[in-house]
Amino acid sequence: MNGAATRRSGPPASPRYIHVQVNLHDACGRPLRYVKSGETRVNTMISTMADDAKPDADIRPRLATQPSKLLVLGKRTIDELDYDPSMVLEAVERAYLGLGTGESDNPRKLMSQPADKHSVAYSMLGRDGGRRTVGFKTSYKFDPEHNRKLQKYYTTLLLFDDETGLPVALMDGSLVGSLRTPAVSALIARAAAPRARTALVVGTGTQGRMAAPFLLTALPDIERVIVHGHYESGIDAVRNTLKRFHPDRDIEVSKDLVASANEADIVLGVAGAGVSEAVRHAALKPGALALLVGYGIHADALHCADYRIATSEAQMQVTGADLVDEAGKLPAVDAELPDILLGRKPARRNDTDIVYAFNSGMIVTDIALGRVLADAALAKRLGREVELW
């Protein structure tokens, strides 16, 4: 016998099996259960196990069209980008118009806060139909002492291109938030107080610093910007930021909140949670607009107003819990900002109405502005790619 016959003469060798998992997908990335091979239907799941195979081994095939890397844009990188208020106003307005027409989507935000309110966390997702971009935003603030110097705040924005299915960037969301919020306030002010000549800004934090440049861009006929705050460094920052965008303009510093409110056509509440003063309804003159972003305007201004505006009434129910009346209720909103911008509803009924506006962040605006900044960073080859998937 030859060698081959000799090897066959013994008992048959025990078969060895291996585990093979074949995951097939169609052109859209959907899993296929079966494929055709000639005339035979072949199940894509073949399951046998080798005695020496490692059960925890990663044998998933990487799709050729599935990216593995994500561009990360940190705060320092984003701060290198150029922007101006008019650019931001345009991006934010387009986002609201898309939301109003149904082209974009902005589900209600989620909030988590402990009973003692030492921290607060938000999560939002949405889609900007105009820019074909999907976004996810998170924010977390830890501020048990209500102290600006001690608080911790983190916010991120993750963007995907909804035309290609590819990730755009994961970015620090602080600049986006600090720009889009005053832009929304300026859009509300332009609609509800187009003939305003005096604006009062209550608060000198991040939102206080950015409020005046956007107000003056949207309403260049404003003659006086009064700032009420308790930190000299904050007041200086407000002045310096205003001069960065409007070199020929300056602020007035308020010494008496009530007296300043009596003179203001627009009162903008952008103070932090630890603020000790708030503008009440009685201090507002006929025709005034009281616009709340953070704190600094009393809840009675909402309940006693002649007309009420919100960026989103549903979202106001989530983030405006501290404004409820004794029965735990919020009054109905007369108009939402998308309807106002589209001309479906007025921003006020008459010139003497005291109008209250509630500005709560909408992720469609973060997505719109975030995409503008991310594209600018890509054009400059900024940021760093990380292996994520």
C-alpha contacts under 8 A as a table, 3 or more apart, distances in Angstrom:
res1	aa1	res2	aa2	distance
1	M	4	A	7.96
1	M	5	A	5.85
1	M	6	T	6.52
2	N	5	A	5.45
2	N	6	T	6.44
3	G	6	T	5.10
3	G	7	R	6.46
4	A	7	R	5.34
4	A	8	R	6.56
5	A	8	R	5.18
5	A	9	S	6.37
6	T	9	S	5.28
6	T	10	G	7.64
7	R	10	G	6.42
8	R	11	P	7.70
8	R	12	P	7.51
16	R	50	A	6.33
16	R	51	D	7.76
17	Y	48	T	5.77
17	Y	49	M	5.53
17	Y	50	A	4.78
17	Y	51	D	7.68
18	I	48	T	5.45
18	I	49	M	4.59
18	I	50	A	4.20
18	I	51	D	7.94
18	I	53	A	7.32
19	H	46	I	7.20
19	H	47	S	5.41
19	H	48	T	4.51
19	H	49	M	4.44
19	H	50	A	6.35
19	H	53	A	7.87
20	V	45	M	7.66
20	V	46	I	5.74
20	V	47	S	6.10
20	V	48	T	7.02
21	Q	44	T	7.26
21	Q	45	M	5.56
21	Q	46	I	5.85
21	Q	47	S	6.82
22	V	44	T	5.47
22	V	45	M	6.04
22	V	46	I	7.42
23	N	31	P	6.96
23	N	32	L	7.58
23	N	44	T	6.53
23	N	45	M	7.55
23	N	61	P	7.68
24	L	31	P	5.75
24	L	32	L	5.45
24	L	33	R	7.56
24	L	44	T	7.16
25	H	28	C	7.54
25	H	29	G	5.18
25	H	30	R	5.13
25	H	31	P	4.30
25	H	32	L	5.26
26	D	29	G	5.32
26	D	30	R	5.44
26	D	31	P	6.55
26	D	32	L	6.60
27	A	30	R	7.46
32	L	35	V	7.20
32	L	44	T	7.89
33	R	43	N	6.69
33	R	44	T	6.08
34	Y	41	R	6.59
34	Y	42	V	5.86
34	Y	43	N	5.05
34	Y	44	T	5.68
35	V	41	R	6.07
35	V	42	V	5.73
35	V	43	N	7.01
35	V	44	T	7.17
36	K	39	E	6.69
36	K	40	T	5.88
36	K	41	R	4.82
36	K	42	V	6.17
37	S	40	T	5.25
37	S	41	R	6.28
37	S	42	V	6.69
43	N	46	I	7.11
49	M	53	A	6.98
50	A	53	A	5.13
54	K	57	A	5.48
62	R	66	Q	7.15
63	L	66	Q	5.12
64	A	67	P	7.86
67	P	70	L	7.99
67	P	166	L	7.24
67	P	389	W	7.27
68	S	387	E	5.82
68	S	388	L	5.84
68	S	389	W	4.48
69	K	385	E	6.01
69	K	386	V	5.36
69	K	387	E	4.50
69	K	388	L	5.52
69	K	389	W	6.57
70	L	167	P	6.61
70	L	168	V	7.49
70	L	169	A	6.19
70	L	170	L	7.11
70	L	385	E	5.30
70	L	386	V	5.44
70	L	387	E	6.62
70	L	388	L	6.49
71	L	167	P	7.99
71	L	168	V	6.90
71	L	169	A	4.76
71	L	170	L	6.24
71	L	383	G	6.41
71	L	384	R	5.58
71	L	385	E	4.31
71	L	386	V	6.51
72	V	169	A	5.71
72	V	170	L	4.90
72	V	171	M	5.74
72	V	383	G	5.65
72	V	384	R	5.32
72	V	385	E	5.95
72	V	386	V	7.14
73	L	77	T	5.95
73	L	78	I	6.40
73	L	169	A	6.90
73	L	170	L	6.23
73	L	171	M	4.54
73	L	172	D	6.49
73	L	374	A	7.87
73	L	382	L	7.54
73	L	383	G	4.85
73	L	384	R	6.82
74	G	77	T	5.30
74	G	78	I	6.28
74	G	171	M	5.85
74	G	172	D	5.39
74	G	383	G	7.15
75	K	78	I	5.21
75	K	79	D	6.08
75	K	171	M	7.66
75	K	172	D	5.47
75	K	174	S	7.62
75	K	175	L	7.75
76	R	79	D	5.14
76	R	80	E	6.68
77	T	80	E	5.42
77	T	81	L	7.41
77	T	382	L	6.76
77	T	383	G	6.39
78	I	81	L	5.53
78	I	172	D	7.77
78	I	175	L	7.51
78	I	373	L	7.48
78	I	377	A	7.42
79	D	82	D	7.99
79	D	175	L	7.55
81	L	373	L	7.25
81	L	376	A	7.22
81	L	377	A	7.03
83	Y	87	M	6.79
83	Y	88	V	7.43
84	D	87	M	5.53
84	D	88	V	6.56
84	D	245	F	7.60
85	P	88	V	5.07
85	P	89	L	6.02
85	P	183	A	7.45
85	P	213	P	7.01
85	P	214	F	5.74
85	P	217	T	6.69
86	S	89	L	5.04
86	S	90	E	6.22
86	S	214	F	7.90
86	S	217	T	6.66
86	S	218	A	7.94
87	M	90	E	5.28
87	M	91	A	6.39
88	V	91	A	5.18
88	V	92	V	6.12
88	V	179	L	7.10
88	V	180	R	6.93
88	V	183	A	6.73
88	V	369	L	6.77
89	L	92	V	5.23
89	L	93	E	5.97
89	L	180	R	7.83
89	L	183	A	5.40
89	L	184	V	7.60
89	L	187	L	7.56
89	L	214	F	7.93
90	E	93	E	5.22
90	E	94	R	6.15
91	A	94	R	5.28
91	A	95	A	6.34
91	A	365	T	7.53
91	A	368	A	6.01
91	A	369	L	5.99
91	A	372	V	7.97
92	V	95	A	5.06
92	V	96	Y	6.47
92	V	180	R	6.64
92	V	183	A	6.96
92	V	184	V	7.01
92	V	365	T	5.20
92	V	368	A	6.63
92	V	369	L	6.79
93	E	96	Y	5.21
93	E	97	L	6.22
93	E	184	V	7.84
93	E	187	L	7.53
93	E	341	L	8.00
94	R	97	L	5.06
94	R	98	G	6.17
94	R	130	G	7.90
95	A	98	G	5.19
95	A	99	L	6.28
95	A	104	S	7.60
95	A	128	D	6.64
95	A	130	G	7.52
95	A	364	V	5.89
95	A	365	T	5.58
95	A	368	A	6.19
96	Y	99	L	4.94
96	Y	100	G	6.14
96	Y	337	L	7.48
96	Y	338	P	5.28
96	Y	341	L	7.75
96	Y	364	V	7.42
96	Y	365	T	7.24
97	L	100	G	5.06
97	L	101	T	6.30
97	L	338	P	5.87
97	L	341	L	6.82
97	L	342	L	6.65
98	G	101	T	5.26
98	G	102	G	6.19
98	G	103	E	4.98
98	G	104	S	5.20
98	G	128	D	7.28
98	G	129	G	6.71
98	G	130	G	6.58
99	L	102	G	5.23
99	L	103	E	5.96
99	L	104	S	4.60
99	L	105	D	6.07
99	L	106	N	7.31
99	L	128	D	7.89
99	L	338	P	6.72
99	L	364	V	7.66
100	G	103	E	7.62
100	G	104	S	7.85
100	G	338	P	4.85
100	G	339	D	6.23
100	G	342	L	7.22
101	T	104	S	7.61
102	G	105	D	6.90
103	E	128	D	7.46
103	E	129	G	5.05
103	E	130	G	6.99
104	S	126	G	7.71
104	S	127	R	5.46
104	S	128	D	4.81
104	S	129	G	4.52
104	S	130	G	7.24
104	S	364	V	7.38
105	D	126	G	5.44
105	D	127	R	5.10
105	D	128	D	6.72
105	D	129	G	7.61
105	D	364	V	7.24
106	N	125	L	6.90
106	N	126	G	4.72
106	N	127	R	6.68
106	N	362	M	6.96
106	N	363	I	6.51
106	N	364	V	6.13
107	P	124	M	7.46
107	P	125	L	6.74
107	P	126	G	6.36
108	R	124	M	7.34
108	R	314	A	6.73
108	R	315	Q	5.76
109	K	122	Y	6.85
109	K	123	S	5.93
109	K	124	M	4.87
109	K	125	L	7.56
109	K	315	Q	6.66
109	K	318	V	7.60
110	L	122	Y	5.54
110	L	123	S	5.20
110	L	124	M	6.49
110	L	318	V	7.74
111	M	120	V	7.20
111	M	121	A	5.68
111	M	122	Y	4.57
111	M	123	S	6.65
111	M	318	V	7.26
111	M	319	T	7.79
112	S	120	V	5.89
112	S	121	A	5.20
112	S	122	Y	6.52
113	Q	117	K	5.93
113	Q	118	H	7.86
113	Q	119	S	6.10
113	Q	120	V	4.65
113	Q	121	A	6.49
114	P	117	K	5.22
114	P	118	H	6.91
114	P	119	S	6.84
114	P	120	V	7.41
117	K	120	V	6.86
117	K	144	P	7.27
118	H	142	F	6.25
118	H	143	D	5.46
118	H	144	P	4.01
118	H	145	E	7.53
119	S	140	Y	7.37
119	S	141	K	5.45
119	S	142	F	4.37
119	S	143	D	5.67
119	S	144	P	6.61
120	V	140	Y	5.87
120	V	141	K	5.43
120	V	142	F	6.80
121	A	138	T	7.51
121	A	139	S	5.61
121	A	140	Y	4.34
121	A	141	K	6.42
122	Y	138	T	5.69
122	Y	139	S	5.21
122	Y	140	Y	6.52
123	S	136	F	7.59
123	S	137	K	5.84
123	S	138	T	4.58
123	S	139	S	6.63
124	M	136	F	5.78
124	M	137	K	5.12
124	M	138	T	6.42
124	M	363	I	6.40
125	L	134	V	7.64
125	L	135	G	5.66
125	L	136	F	4.39
125	L	137	K	6.22
125	L	363	I	6.54
126	G	134	V	5.92
126	G	135	G	5.56
126	G	136	F	6.72
126	G	363	I	6.05
126	G	364	V	5.97
126	G	367	I	7.76
127	R	132	R	7.25
127	R	133	T	5.75
127	R	134	V	4.36
127	R	135	G	6.22
127	R	364	V	6.28
127	R	367	I	7.40
128	D	131	R	5.65
128	D	132	R	5.74
128	D	133	T	5.26
128	D	134	V	6.36
128	D	364	V	5.65
128	D	367	I	6.52
128	D	368	A	6.49
129	G	132	R	4.74
129	G	133	T	6.67
130	G	133	T	7.92
131	R	368	A	7.08
131	R	371	R	7.93
132	R	161	D	6.16
132	R	162	D	4.95
132	R	163	E	6.09
133	T	159	L	6.67
133	T	160	F	5.65
133	T	161	D	4.76
133	T	162	D	5.08
133	T	163	E	7.81
133	T	367	I	7.02
133	T	368	A	7.91
133	T	371	R	7.60
134	V	159	L	5.73
134	V	160	F	5.15
134	V	161	D	6.48
134	V	162	D	6.20
134	V	367	I	7.18
135	G	157	L	6.76
135	G	158	L	5.48
135	G	159	L	4.47
135	G	160	F	6.34
135	G	363	I	7.60
135	G	367	I	5.73
136	F	157	L	5.73
136	F	158	L	5.15
136	F	159	L	6.68
136	F	363	I	7.89
137	K	155	T	7.22
137	K	156	T	5.64
137	K	157	L	4.53
137	K	158	L	6.46
137	K	173	G	7.75
137	K	363	I	7.15
138	T	155	T	5.48
138	T	156	T	5.44
138	T	157	L	6.79
139	S	153	Y	7.38
139	S	154	Y	5.60
139	S	155	T	4.11
139	S	156	T	6.58
140	Y	153	Y	5.70
140	Y	154	Y	5.32
140	Y	155	T	6.41
141	K	151	Q	7.16
141	K	152	K	5.67
141	K	153	Y	4.35
141	K	154	Y	6.52
142	F	151	Q	5.65
142	F	152	K	5.03
142	F	153	Y	6.35
143	D	146	H	5.24
143	D	147	N	6.71
143	D	148	R	8.00
143	D	150	L	7.11
143	D	151	Q	4.49
143	D	152	K	6.48
144	P	147	N	7.82
144	P	151	Q	7.55
145	E	150	L	7.57
145	E	151	Q	7.68
146	H	151	Q	7.09
146	H	272	G	7.71
146	H	273	A	6.31
146	H	274	G	5.13
147	N	150	L	5.40
147	N	151	Q	5.97
147	N	274	G	7.18
148	R	151	Q	5.48
154	Y	174	S	7.67
155	T	172	D	6.11
155	T	173	G	5.05
155	T	174	S	6.07
156	T	170	L	7.07
156	T	171	M	5.74
156	T	172	D	4.74
156	T	173	G	4.64
156	T	174	S	7.62
157	L	170	L	5.78
157	L	171	M	5.26
157	L	172	D	6.27
157	L	173	G	5.35
157	L	366	D	7.90
157	L	367	I	7.93
157	L	370	G	7.63
158	L	168	V	7.74
158	L	169	A	5.95
158	L	170	L	4.40
158	L	171	M	6.39
159	L	167	P	6.17
159	L	168	V	5.26
159	L	169	A	5.50
159	L	170	L	6.45
159	L	367	I	7.18
159	L	370	G	7.92
159	L	371	R	7.43
160	F	165	G	6.59
160	F	166	L	5.79
160	F	167	P	4.24
160	F	168	V	5.03
160	F	169	A	7.27
161	D	164	T	5.74
161	D	165	G	5.43
161	D	166	L	5.42
161	D	167	P	6.03
161	D	168	V	6.09
162	D	165	G	5.18
162	D	166	L	7.45
168	V	371	R	7.99
168	V	374	A	7.32
169	A	374	A	6.78
172	D	175	L	7.44
173	G	176	V	5.27
173	G	177	G	6.14
173	G	370	G	7.95
174	S	177	G	5.17
174	S	178	S	6.07
175	L	178	S	5.01
175	L	179	L	6.15
176	V	179	L	5.32
176	V	180	R	5.98
176	V	366	D	6.07
176	V	369	L	6.46
176	V	370	G	6.15
177	G	180	R	5.37
177	G	181	T	6.03
177	G	361	G	7.99
177	G	366	D	6.79
178	S	181	T	6.03
178	S	182	P	7.12
178	S	206	T	6.49
178	S	207	Q	6.14
178	S	210	M	7.12
179	L	182	P	5.91
179	L	183	A	6.31
179	L	210	M	7.10
180	R	183	A	4.97
180	R	184	V	6.17
180	R	365	T	6.48
180	R	366	D	6.74
180	R	369	L	7.24
181	T	184	V	5.22
181	T	185	S	6.38
181	T	207	Q	7.49
181	T	293	V	7.84
181	T	359	N	7.58
181	T	361	G	6.55
182	P	185	S	4.90
182	P	186	A	6.08
182	P	207	Q	6.71
182	P	210	M	6.28
182	P	211	A	5.13
182	P	214	F	6.19
182	P	215	L	7.77
183	A	186	A	5.04
183	A	187	L	6.30
183	A	211	A	7.99
183	A	214	F	5.85
183	A	215	L	7.89
184	V	187	L	5.06
184	V	188	I	6.28
184	V	359	N	7.25
185	S	188	I	5.12
185	S	189	A	6.10
185	S	211	A	7.88
185	S	215	L	7.70
185	S	291	L	7.31
185	S	359	N	6.72
186	A	189	A	4.97
186	A	190	R	6.02
186	A	211	A	7.91
186	A	214	F	5.82
186	A	215	L	4.93
186	A	218	A	5.92
186	A	219	L	7.80
187	L	190	R	5.14
187	L	191	A	6.36
187	L	218	A	6.96
188	I	191	A	5.24
188	I	192	A	5.97
188	I	193	A	7.99
188	I	337	L	7.14
188	I	357	A	7.68
189	A	192	A	5.14
189	A	193	A	5.14
189	A	194	P	6.75
189	A	215	L	7.52
189	A	219	L	7.98
189	A	266	I	7.43
189	A	289	L	7.50
190	R	193	A	5.66
190	R	194	P	4.84
190	R	218	A	6.18
190	R	219	L	6.23
191	A	194	P	5.93
191	A	340	I	7.61
191	A	341	L	7.83
191	A	347	A	5.88
192	A	289	L	7.03
192	A	347	A	4.88
192	A	348	R	6.07
192	A	355	V	7.60
193	A	196	A	5.39
193	A	265	D	7.31
193	A	266	I	7.24
193	A	288	A	7.59
193	A	289	L	6.63
194	P	219	L	6.99
195	R	221	D	7.61
196	A	199	A	7.43
196	A	219	L	7.79
196	A	221	D	7.45
196	A	222	I	5.98
196	A	265	D	5.38
196	A	266	I	6.89
197	R	221	D	6.39
197	R	222	I	4.13
197	R	223	E	5.14
197	R	224	R	6.44
197	R	264	A	7.93
197	R	265	D	6.61
198	T	222	I	5.87
198	T	223	E	6.02
198	T	224	R	4.73
198	T	225	V	6.06
198	T	226	I	7.56
198	T	263	E	7.07
198	T	264	A	4.99
198	T	265	D	5.38
198	T	266	I	6.61
199	A	222	I	7.29
199	A	224	R	6.25
199	A	225	V	4.98
199	A	226	I	6.12
199	A	264	A	5.30
199	A	265	D	5.91
199	A	266	I	4.67
199	A	267	V	5.99
199	A	268	L	7.55
200	L	225	V	5.97
200	L	226	I	4.67
200	L	227	V	5.83
200	L	228	H	7.38
200	L	260	S	6.95
200	L	261	A	6.74
200	L	264	A	5.83
200	L	265	D	7.94
200	L	266	I	6.12
200	L	267	V	4.79
200	L	268	L	6.08
201	V	204	T	7.99
201	V	208	G	6.59
201	V	211	A	7.40
201	V	212	A	7.82
201	V	225	V	7.36
201	V	226	I	6.15
201	V	227	V	4.83
201	V	228	H	6.20
201	V	267	V	6.15
201	V	268	L	4.88
201	V	269	G	6.39
201	V	270	V	7.09
202	V	208	G	7.16
202	V	227	V	6.11
202	V	228	H	4.92
202	V	229	G	6.43
202	V	267	V	7.44
202	V	268	L	6.02
202	V	269	G	5.03
202	V	270	V	5.77
202	V	271	A	5.85
202	V	296	G	5.89
203	G	207	Q	7.78
203	G	208	G	5.25
203	G	227	V	7.26
203	G	228	H	6.05
203	G	229	G	5.18
203	G	269	G	6.84
203	G	270	V	5.19
203	G	271	A	3.92
203	G	272	G	7.12
203	G	296	G	7.28
204	T	207	Q	7.14
204	T	208	G	4.32
204	T	209	R	5.84
204	T	227	V	7.63
204	T	228	H	7.53
204	T	229	G	5.73
204	T	231	Y	7.42
204	T	234	G	4.91
204	T	235	I	5.96
204	T	237	A	7.71
204	T	238	V	6.45
204	T	270	V	7.64
204	T	271	A	6.74
205	G	208	G	5.01
205	G	209	R	6.12
205	G	234	G	6.34
205	G	270	V	7.64
205	G	271	A	6.77
205	G	272	G	7.42
206	T	209	R	5.28
206	T	210	M	6.53
207	Q	210	M	5.26
207	Q	211	A	5.96
207	Q	270	V	5.91
207	Q	271	A	7.92
208	G	211	A	5.30
208	G	212	A	7.63
208	G	238	V	6.66
208	G	270	V	5.78
208	G	271	A	7.21
209	R	212	A	7.07
209	R	234	G	7.73
209	R	237	A	6.30
209	R	238	V	4.21
209	R	239	R	7.70
209	R	241	T	6.19
209	R	242	L	7.52
210	M	213	P	5.95
210	M	214	F	6.84
210	M	238	V	7.30
210	M	241	T	6.93
210	M	242	L	7.57
211	A	214	F	5.68
211	A	215	L	6.23
212	A	215	L	5.02
212	A	216	L	6.05
212	A	225	V	7.07
212	A	238	V	7.99
212	A	242	L	6.26
213	P	216	L	5.38
213	P	217	T	6.19
213	P	241	T	7.50
213	P	242	L	5.34
213	P	245	F	6.25
213	P	246	H	6.90
214	F	217	T	4.99
214	F	218	A	6.17
215	L	218	A	5.27
215	L	219	L	5.69
215	L	220	P	7.63
216	L	219	L	4.87
216	L	220	P	4.67
216	L	221	D	7.45
216	L	222	I	6.46
217	T	220	P	5.66
219	L	222	I	5.97
222	I	225	V	7.57
224	R	251	I	7.08
224	R	252	E	7.31
225	V	250	D	7.48
225	V	251	I	5.15
225	V	252	E	6.11
226	I	251	I	5.77
226	I	252	E	4.61
226	I	253	V	5.70
226	I	254	S	6.09
226	I	260	S	7.37
227	V	235	I	7.38
227	V	251	I	6.72
227	V	252	E	6.13
227	V	253	V	5.08
227	V	254	S	5.67
228	H	253	V	6.16
228	H	254	S	4.85
228	H	255	K	7.14
228	H	257	L	6.73
229	G	232	E	7.86
229	G	234	G	7.38
229	G	235	I	6.68
229	G	254	S	7.62
230	H	234	G	7.84
231	Y	234	G	5.07
231	Y	235	I	6.32
232	E	235	I	5.10
232	E	236	D	6.15
233	S	236	D	5.11
233	S	237	A	6.15
234	G	237	A	4.98
234	G	238	V	6.24
235	I	238	V	5.08
235	I	239	R	6.32
235	I	253	V	7.83
236	D	239	R	5.13
236	D	240	N	6.12
237	A	240	N	5.08
237	A	241	T	6.00
238	V	241	T	5.28
238	V	242	L	6.20
239	R	242	L	5.22
239	R	243	K	6.30
239	R	250	D	6.40
239	R	251	I	6.21
240	N	243	K	5.17
240	N	244	R	6.20
241	T	244	R	5.06
241	T	245	F	6.87
242	L	245	F	5.62
242	L	246	H	5.70
242	L	247	P	7.21
242	L	249	R	7.12
242	L	250	D	7.06
243	K	246	H	4.76
243	K	247	P	4.10
243	K	248	D	6.84
243	K	249	R	6.31
243	K	250	D	6.94
244	R	247	P	5.93
246	H	249	R	5.63
254	S	257	L	6.54
254	S	260	S	6.41
256	D	259	A	5.42
256	D	260	S	6.15
257	L	260	S	5.15
257	L	261	A	6.09
257	L	277	E	7.82
257	L	278	A	7.99
257	L	279	V	7.14
258	V	261	A	5.06
258	V	262	N	6.20
258	V	279	V	6.69
258	V	283	A	5.91
259	A	262	N	5.13
259	A	263	E	6.82
259	A	283	A	7.83
260	S	263	E	5.43
260	S	264	A	6.45
261	A	264	A	5.12
261	A	267	V	6.74
261	A	279	V	6.94
261	A	283	A	5.88
261	A	284	L	6.05
261	A	285	K	7.84
262	N	283	A	5.45
262	N	284	L	5.65
262	N	285	K	5.76
263	E	285	K	7.27
264	A	267	V	6.23
264	A	284	L	7.65
264	A	285	K	7.49
264	A	288	A	7.02
265	D	285	K	7.49
265	D	287	G	7.07
265	D	288	A	4.66
265	D	289	L	6.19
266	I	288	A	5.79
266	I	289	L	4.77
266	I	290	A	6.06
266	I	291	L	7.36
267	V	288	A	7.57
267	V	289	L	6.18
267	V	290	A	4.83
267	V	291	L	6.04
268	L	290	A	6.21
268	L	291	L	4.88
268	L	292	L	5.98
268	L	293	V	7.41
268	L	296	G	7.93
268	L	297	I	7.90
269	G	290	A	7.67
269	G	291	L	6.15
269	G	292	L	4.70
269	G	293	V	5.75
269	G	294	G	6.02
269	G	295	Y	5.37
269	G	296	G	4.57
269	G	297	I	5.51
270	V	292	L	6.70
270	V	293	V	5.22
270	V	294	G	4.66
270	V	295	Y	5.56
270	V	296	G	6.43
271	A	275	V	6.31
271	A	294	G	5.70
271	A	295	Y	4.78
271	A	296	G	5.50
272	G	275	V	5.82
272	G	294	G	6.23
272	G	295	Y	5.75
272	G	296	G	7.87
273	A	294	G	7.33
273	A	295	Y	6.06
275	V	278	A	7.60
275	V	295	Y	7.02
275	V	296	G	6.69
277	E	296	G	6.36
278	A	295	Y	7.48
278	A	296	G	4.28
278	A	297	I	4.68
278	A	298	H	5.25
279	V	283	A	6.53
279	V	284	L	7.84
279	V	296	G	6.20
279	V	297	I	4.59
279	V	298	H	5.57
279	V	301	A	7.89
280	R	283	A	5.59
280	R	284	L	7.18
280	R	297	I	6.32
280	R	298	H	5.04
280	R	299	A	7.63
280	R	300	D	6.33
280	R	301	A	5.73
281	H	284	L	5.46
281	H	298	H	7.36
281	H	300	D	5.93
281	H	301	A	4.27
281	H	302	L	7.94
281	H	304	C	6.75
281	H	305	A	7.54
282	A	285	K	7.91
284	L	288	A	6.13
284	L	290	A	7.87
284	L	354	I	7.48
285	K	288	A	5.58
285	K	354	I	7.51
286	P	351	D	7.97
286	P	352	T	4.91
286	P	353	D	6.23
286	P	354	I	5.78
287	G	350	N	7.97
287	G	351	D	5.37
287	G	352	T	3.98
287	G	353	D	4.80
287	G	354	I	4.91
287	G	355	V	7.18
288	A	352	T	7.68
288	A	353	D	7.21
288	A	354	I	5.06
288	A	355	V	6.35
289	L	354	I	6.03
289	L	355	V	4.81
289	L	356	Y	5.90
289	L	357	A	7.32
290	A	297	I	7.40
290	A	301	A	7.35
290	A	354	I	7.61
290	A	355	V	6.19
290	A	356	Y	4.81
290	A	357	A	6.18
291	L	297	I	7.95
291	L	356	Y	5.89
291	L	357	A	4.61
291	L	358	F	6.03
291	L	359	N	7.14
292	L	295	Y	6.71
292	L	296	G	7.57
292	L	297	I	6.47
292	L	356	Y	7.82
292	L	357	A	6.21
292	L	358	F	5.14
292	L	359	N	6.03
293	V	358	F	6.55
293	V	359	N	5.15
293	V	360	S	6.64
295	Y	298	H	7.97
297	I	301	A	6.96
298	H	301	A	5.75
298	H	302	L	7.69
299	A	302	L	5.38
299	A	303	H	6.66
299	A	323	L	5.09
299	A	324	V	7.53
300	D	303	H	4.97
300	D	304	C	5.76
301	A	304	C	5.42
301	A	305	A	5.76
301	A	356	Y	6.79
302	L	305	A	5.39
302	L	308	R	7.27
302	L	323	L	7.84
302	L	331	P	7.81
302	L	356	Y	5.69
303	H	325	D	7.81
303	H	330	L	7.76
303	H	331	P	6.43
305	A	308	R	6.70
305	A	353	D	7.72
305	A	354	I	5.46
305	A	355	V	5.77
305	A	356	Y	5.93
306	D	353	D	5.43
306	D	354	I	5.33
306	D	355	V	5.99
306	D	356	Y	7.88
307	Y	333	V	7.82
307	Y	334	D	6.32
307	Y	348	R	6.30
307	Y	349	R	7.42
307	Y	353	D	6.67
307	Y	354	I	6.57
307	Y	355	V	4.81
307	Y	356	Y	6.33
308	R	332	A	7.69
308	R	333	V	5.14
308	R	334	D	5.24
308	R	335	A	6.71
308	R	355	V	5.75
308	R	356	Y	4.87
308	R	357	A	5.80
309	I	333	V	5.81
309	I	334	D	5.99
309	I	335	A	5.05
309	I	336	E	5.62
309	I	337	L	6.96
309	I	347	A	7.31
309	I	355	V	7.45
309	I	356	Y	6.15
309	I	357	A	4.46
309	I	358	F	6.24
310	A	313	E	5.73
310	A	316	M	7.19
310	A	333	V	6.67
310	A	335	A	6.67
310	A	336	E	4.96
310	A	337	L	6.23
310	A	357	A	5.51
310	A	358	F	4.66
310	A	359	N	6.09
310	A	360	S	7.60
311	T	336	E	5.32
311	T	337	L	4.95
311	T	338	P	7.35
311	T	358	F	6.58
311	T	359	N	5.58
311	T	360	S	6.16
311	T	361	G	7.81
311	T	362	M	7.59
312	S	315	Q	5.25
312	S	316	M	6.18
312	S	336	E	5.83
312	S	337	L	7.35
312	S	360	S	7.28
313	E	316	M	4.95
313	E	317	Q	6.52
313	E	333	V	6.39
313	E	336	E	6.94
314	A	317	Q	5.33
314	A	318	V	7.06
315	Q	318	V	5.15
315	Q	319	T	6.31
315	Q	360	S	7.02
316	M	319	T	5.23
316	M	320	G	5.02
316	M	321	A	7.90
316	M	358	F	7.34
316	M	360	S	6.81
317	Q	320	G	5.63
317	Q	321	A	6.54
317	Q	330	L	7.53
318	V	321	A	6.39
319	T	322	D	7.96
319	T	360	S	7.34
320	G	323	L	5.51
320	G	324	V	7.40
321	A	324	V	5.85
323	L	330	L	6.95
324	V	327	A	7.45
324	V	328	G	4.97
324	V	329	K	4.88
324	V	330	L	4.96
325	D	328	G	5.14
325	D	329	K	5.42
325	D	330	L	6.55
326	E	329	K	7.42
333	V	336	E	7.36
335	A	339	D	6.81
335	A	340	I	6.85
335	A	345	K	6.25
335	A	346	P	7.30
335	A	347	A	7.07
336	E	339	D	5.62
336	E	340	I	6.46
337	L	340	I	4.99
337	L	341	L	6.17
338	P	341	L	5.22
338	P	342	L	6.21
339	D	342	L	5.12
339	D	343	G	6.14
339	D	344	R	5.00
339	D	345	K	5.62
340	I	343	G	5.09
340	I	344	R	5.88
340	I	345	K	5.01
340	I	346	P	5.78
340	I	347	A	6.05
341	L	344	R	7.69
342	L	345	K	7.90
343	G	346	P	6.89
346	P	349	R	6.72
348	R	351	D	7.53
348	R	353	D	6.76
348	R	355	V	6.77
349	R	353	D	6.73
350	N	353	D	5.67
361	G	365	T	7.82
362	M	365	T	5.80
362	M	366	D	7.00
363	I	366	D	4.82
363	I	367	I	6.04
364	V	367	I	5.06
364	V	368	A	6.12
365	T	368	A	5.07
365	T	369	L	6.10
366	D	369	L	5.33
366	D	370	G	5.56
367	I	370	G	4.96
367	I	371	R	5.90
368	A	371	R	5.36
368	A	372	V	6.52
369	L	372	V	5.09
369	L	373	L	6.33
370	G	373	L	5.15
370	G	374	A	5.92
371	R	374	A	4.98
371	R	375	D	5.97
372	V	375	D	5.36
372	V	376	A	6.29
373	L	376	A	5.02
373	L	377	A	6.20
374	A	377	A	5.01
374	A	378	L	6.18
375	D	378	L	5.01
375	D	379	A	6.15
376	A	379	A	5.12
376	A	380	K	6.43
377	A	380	K	5.14
377	A	381	R	6.05
377	A	382	L	5.07
377	A	383	G	7.09
378	L	381	R	4.82
378	L	382	L	5.97
378	L	383	G	7.78
379	A	382	L	7.75
